[in-house]
Amino acid sequence: MSHDLSWRSEIAELYESGATSQFVLYGNINDRFVTPAKDGTALGGLPEYLEKVLLKGFDVILTYDLGNGVRIEKGGEVISNWPTFKETSRFPRKPREAFEMLTHFLRYQVNLKRLKKGDQQIAIIIKAANLVIPDVRGVSNHDVSSTALQLRDWATDAAIGELRLATFLLTENLNDLHHLVATHPRTGRIEVTLPSVEGMAEALGVLLDEAPDALSEYKDDLGIPAGQLRGATLSAVEQLLMRRQYRKEPIHDDDL
């Protein structure tokens, strides 16, 4: 994929070099991204992009958000074989309890690795992390501080560091995230940028199938609208094209 993902390259370099395994992704995190699909490519959210592209080789992928709690996106068999999960059959929903159980799972995986009974590559994605561990300086909130310390330990604990682990905290604004994590030197702070011209052209190629009438004037050279749309989010472009497609109206230079 030709999408402008210098931030993706930065994550790969930091992770593969062993510099850090924890990443705070901020900026254009709520946009759409070109992701693999059954019939080629499609537009999806950042968590879906991370799962299908950046983390496609991982054995276990877990996500967490306040609304859904912990979700097992990949590696259900690994989780189901964990004795603690066999007893409870679910993760707690509240952040502090959920992350305590996730930390227990990571330590269990460390023990398996030391016994040479497993070496899973594990990723944990925390959506809207600013709601899970908001920056509460000046306010006494022991649960939030405790959760932030647990998350920070995932990047600093020597035992957990033995794992092939990658953790991602998604927040639109870096300053909204708890400072214990956001400013920690072992945390990689990665800004997700707006799409480049090349990335926009790639996305327009995906949207051409969904909005052929809207893009009819540019179907032979999507680089033209891509250049004029630089600085826009893919979400905004998708909305424009779908509305024009509904009306069966092509976009023109003036629209861009």
Secondary structure, DSSP 4 states (H G I P E B T S, - for coil): --S--HHHHHHHHHHHTTS-SEEEEEESTTS-EEEEETTEEEEE-HHHHIIIIITTT-SEEEEEETTTEEEEEE-HHHHHTSHHHHHHSS--SSHHHHHHHHHHHHHHHHHHHHTTS---EEEEEETTHHHHSB--TTS--HHHHHHHHHHHHHHH-TTGGGSEEEEEEE-S-GGGB-HHHHT-TTEEEEEEPPP-HHHHHHHHHHHHHH-TTTTGGGTT-THHHHHHTTTS-HHHHHHHHHHHHHHT----GGG-
